[in-house]
Amino acid sequence: MATPTTHSMNVYIILENGELYPSVYYSYEAAREAALTKYAEELDEERSDCEGMPYGMASNVDVAENEETGTTKLYIEKEIYITVQRYAVRVSP
């Protein structure tokens, strides 16, 4: 009988101002999208307000995953701090 093998995979969690989202995500893109979807109305309003202005948005959401540390920080105007954290987990059969 073959011995079951385990393998590793990455999962991503989201913290918003220290509060954990109730879901786990299988990619950075999916985690980031979940956070941005939650605040889509606020981000759309900010984009509209900044249109034609010489300065950019206060929000910082177009952030690539920090491959080195696994911790990526996003910011949404009005003191919303979002951390997307990558964890490598072992998966057993």
Buried (B, 14 or more C-beta within 10 A) or exposed (E): EEEEEEEEEBBBBBBBEEEEBEEBBEEBEEBBEBBBEBBEEBBEEBEEEBEEEEEEBEBEBEBEBBEEEBEBEBBBBEEBEBBBBBEEEEEEE
